[in-house]
């Protein structure tokens, strides 16, 4: 089973794909989709859509796990923009008929580290340990891998 984890973001959408054979886990690919703040929002969303589609076509995941977004009341515009990114991801998932699971940040932290207040460095270190890799260069990629790992441990696809 291949699980593709996505950490939505307008400036940087993290991705991480893992291969799951029974209880053996291995890293397939990870990184991030970067967009330029100089580009119009429509071009940035289009780029994310194209790149997510490319990942789906090349990796052929059985499940896509996406971090559920949240918005702070102080930054409503950020929440709206993040909602646009999530909408683009939903579109790509639907167009490719892949199962999808939404996972909250707190679920990721509880599942991998054992408590909901873990910081990004703790998540990254846990991901490296579980996948037996020396490093994950991007925090966005580490978050995406953490989302994929959480989906693996939960093993209950939604549609």
C-alpha positions in Angstrom: 0.0 0.0 0.0 1.3 3.5 -0.9 0.1 6.4 1.2 0.7 10.0 0.0 0.6 12.6 2.8 -0.1 16.2 2.1 0.5 19.2 4.3 -1.4 22.0 2.6 0.0 25.5 2.3 -0.1 28.3 -0.3 3.6 29.1 -0.1 4.7 25.5 0.4 2.6 22.3 0.3 4.5 19.4 1.8 4.3 15.9 0.4 5.5 12.6 1.6 4.9 9.1 0.2 5.4 5.9 2.1 5.3 2.3 1.1 3.6 0.0 3.6 4.1 -3.7 3.4 2.5 -5.3 6.5 4.3 -3.6 9.3 7.4 -2.6 7.2 7.4 1.1 6.2 9.7 2.8 3.7 10.1 6.2 2.3 9.3 6.6 -1.4 9.5 10.3 -2.0 9.2 13.6 -0.1 9.5 17.3 -0.6 7.4 20.3 -1.1 5.6 22.3 -3.8 6.7 25.9 -3.6 4.8 28.8 -5.1 6.0 32.4 -5.5 4.2 35.2 -3.6 4.9 37.3 -6.8 2.4 35.1 -8.8 -1.3 35.7 -8.8 -3.3 33.4 -6.4 -4.9 31.7 -9.4 -1.5 30.8 -10.8 -0.3 29.5 -7.5 -3.4 27.3 -7.0 -3.0 26.0 -10.5 0.6 25.1 -9.9 -0.4 23.2 -6.7 -3.1 21.4 -8.6 -0.8 20.4 -11.5 2.0 19.2 -9.1 -0.4 17.2 -6.9 -1.8 15.6 -10.0 1.7 14.8 -11.2 2.5 13.2 -7.8 -0.7 11.1 -8.0 0.1 9.9 -11.5 3.7 9.0 -10.8 3.3 7.5 -7.3 -0.1 5.9 -7.8 -1.1 6.1 -4.1 -3.8 3.8 -2.6 -4.6 6.5 -0.1 -4.1 10.2 0.2 -4.0 11.7 3.7 -4.4 15.4 4.1 -4.0 17.6 7.2 -7.2 19.2 8.1 -6.7 22.9 8.1 -7.5 25.3 10.9 -7.7 29.1 10.9 -6.9 31.5 13.7 -9.5 34.2 14.2 -6.6 36.8 14.0 -5.8 35.7 10.5 -9.0 35.1 8.5 -7.4 35.7 5.1 -4.8 33.0 5.8 -7.6 30.6 6.5 -9.4 31.5 3.3 -6.3 31.0 1.2 -5.6 27.7 2.9 -9.1 26.7 2.2 -8.4 27.4 -1.5 -5.4 25.1 -1.4 -7.4 22.4 0.3 -10.1 22.7 -2.4 -7.5 22.2 -5.1 -6.2 19.1 -3.3 -9.8 17.8 -3.0 -10.3 18.4 -6.7 -7.1 16.4 -7.7 -8.1 13.6 -5.4 -11.6 13.4 -6.8 -10.4 13.6 -10.4 -8.1 10.7 -9.8 -10.6 8.6 -7.8 -8.2 8.0 -4.9 -9.4 7.3 -1.3 -8.7 10.2 1.0 -8.5 10.7 4.8 -8.4 14.0 6.6 -6.3 14.1 9.8 -6.0 16.9 12.4 -2.7 18.2 13.6 -3.5 17.0 17.1 -4.1 13.4 15.8 -0.7 13.4 14.2 1.0 14.6 17.3 -0.9 12.1 19.5 -0.3 9.2 17.1 3.4 9.7 16.6 4.7 11.4 19.7 2.1 10.5 22.3 0.9 14.0 23.2 -1.0 16.7 21.3 1.5 19.5 22.1 4.5 18.1 20.3 6.6 20.6 18.3 7.7 20.3 14.7 11.2 19.1 15.7 9.8 16.3 17.7 7.6 15.3 14.8 10.5 15.4 12.4 12.7 13.3 14.7 9.9 10.7 15.1 9.4 10.5 11.3 13.1 10.0 10.8 13.2 7.2 13.4 10.1 5.4 12.1 11.2 5.5 8.5 14.9 4.9 9.3 16.2 7.8 7.3 19.1 10.1 8.3 17.3 13.3 7.5 14.2 15.0 6.1 15.3 18.3 4.9 12.0 20.2 4.9 9.7 20.6 7.9 6.8 20.6 5.4 7.9 17.3 4.0 8.3 15.9 7.5 4.8 17.1 8.4 3.5 15.4 5.2 5.2 12.1 6.1 3.8 12.4 9.6 0.3 12.7 8.2 0.9 9.6 6.0 2.3 7.6 8.9 -0.7 8.6 11.1 -3.1 7.4 8.3 -1.2 4.1 8.2 -1.5 3.6 11.9 -5.3 4.5 11.7 -5.9 2.3 8.6 -9.5 3.4 8.1 -9.9 5.0 4.7 -12.8 7.4 4.1 -14.4 8.6 0.9 
